[in-house]
Amino acid sequence: MNWDDLYKDPRFCLKNPAEEVVKIVPILQSRGTKRILDLGFGAGRHIIYLAKLGFTMYGTDLSKRGEQITKEWLEQEKLQAKLVMSDMTVIPYPDDFFDACICRGVITHNVVNGIRTCITEMHRTLSPGGVVMCTFISRESSEYRKGEEVEPHTFAPDEGIEAGVPHHFVDEEEARSLMQCFKTIEVYHMKHGGLIDMGTPYVSAHWVFLGEK
Ligand SMILES: C[S@@+](CC[C@H](N)C(=O)[O-])C[C@H]1O[C@@H](n2cnc3c(N)ncnc32)[C@H](O)[C@@H]1O
C-alpha cells in the first residue's frame, strides 16, 4: 500500500487528538518531558497538539503526503517539529534520545517480527525513565479475522483502503508480552463504534500500553 493514498481522503486527516494521547499529557508534564517522538505521525494531529503544549516534537512516518499536510499545518500555527520519512523498524536517532514516544494506530500494520523490531527501536531510543504509549489493534475489533491470515492473528484485508496490509491483532497478554522490555504503568482496552465514516458500521477496539524504560 502507498500510505499517501490514505491522506488524499480528508476523512483520514484527523484534526483532534485521540483521547489516549490527551490522557498522558499530565504524566509527561509531571516528568519534565522535553523531546517526544510521534512514531507514525500521520497527518500530524499529535505533532501539533503536543507542540502547542510546549513539547519538542519529532515524527517519523512513511507518507510524504502526511508530512506535507503536517508541515503546512505547522507553518499556519507557527510551530516547529522535526519530521523524517522512516519505516517503523528504523528510528534514525541515537540511543536514549527521546524523553517519550507515542505510537498510536501504527504498529498494528505489520507482522510480529516487524512489531518486535519496532519495539526494540522504541526502547533503544528512549531515555531511562522515558514514557512510552503504544496502541495495538484488539482481537475484539470487527476487522479481526477478515482477509488472508498471513500468520497467527495477522490478517491482510482483501478490500478497503488498507487492502493487502498485514494487521496484527493482540489480546492483553500479547500486548504485555510484546512490551515486556518496558516497565508497565497501565494497560487498558478501548472499544467503541468506528469514529470515521466508512460507509458501514464497524467496531474499533485497541489495547493501550503505557510504560516506561
Ligand atoms: C492509522 S494512521 C495513524 C496516524 C497517527 N498516529 C494518528 O493517530 O493520527 C497509521 C500511520 O502509520 C503509518 N505507517 C504505516 N506503516 C508504516 C511503517 N511501516 N513505517 C512507518 N509508518 C507507517 C502510515 O503512513 C500512517 O500515517
The ligand as a MOL file (V3000), in Angstrom:
LIG
                    3D

  0  0  0     0  0            999 V3000
M  V30 BEGIN CTAB
M  V30 COUNTS 27 29 0 0 0
M  V30 BEGIN ATOM
M  V30 1 C -3.8930 4.9980 11.2500 0
M  V30 2 S -2.5840 6.0970 10.8270 0 CHG=1
M  V30 3 C -2.2410 6.7930 12.4210 0
M  V30 4 C -1.6230 8.1670 12.3280 0
M  V30 5 C -1.4280 8.8970 13.6670 0
M  V30 6 N -0.5810 8.1550 14.5900 0
M  V30 7 C -2.7350 9.2450 14.3200 0
M  V30 8 O -3.0780 8.6700 15.3600 0
M  V30 9 O -3.4400 10.1080 13.7820 0 CHG=-1
M  V30 10 C -1.2300 4.9680 10.5600 0
M  V30 11 C 0.0500 5.6380 10.1230 0
M  V30 12 O 1.0980 4.6660 10.1460 0
M  V30 13 C 1.9700 4.9240 9.0730 0
M  V30 14 N 2.6740 3.6820 8.7500 0
M  V30 15 C 2.1530 2.5280 8.3120 0
M  V30 16 N 3.1070 1.5990 8.1340 0
M  V30 17 C 4.2640 2.1850 8.4860 0
M  V30 18 C 5.6180 1.7400 8.5400 0
M  V30 19 N 5.9560 0.5170 8.1690 0
M  V30 20 N 6.5500 2.6040 8.9830 0
M  V30 21 C 6.2200 3.8760 9.3590 0
M  V30 22 N 4.9530 4.3510 9.3360 0
M  V30 23 C 3.9880 3.5190 8.8960 0
M  V30 24 C 1.0540 5.3920 7.9400 0
M  V30 25 O 1.7180 6.1420 6.9610 0
M  V30 26 C 0.0180 6.2010 8.7040 0
M  V30 27 O 0.3740 7.5590 8.7350 0
M  V30 END ATOM
M  V30 BEGIN BOND
M  V30 1 1 1 2
M  V30 2 1 2 3
M  V30 3 1 2 10
M  V30 4 1 3 4
M  V30 5 1 4 5
M  V30 6 1 5 6
M  V30 7 1 5 7
M  V30 8 2 7 8
M  V30 9 1 7 9
M  V30 10 1 10 11
M  V30 11 1 11 12
M  V30 12 1 11 26
M  V30 13 1 12 13
M  V30 14 1 13 14
M  V30 15 1 13 24
M  V30 16 1 14 15
M  V30 17 1 14 23
M  V30 18 2 15 16
M  V30 19 1 16 17
M  V30 20 1 17 18
M  V30 21 2 17 23
M  V30 22 1 18 19
M  V30 23 2 18 20
M  V30 24 1 20 21
M  V30 25 2 21 22
M  V30 26 1 22 23
M  V30 27 1 24 25
M  V30 28 1 24 26
M  V30 29 1 26 27
M  V30 END BOND
M  V30 END CTAB
M  END
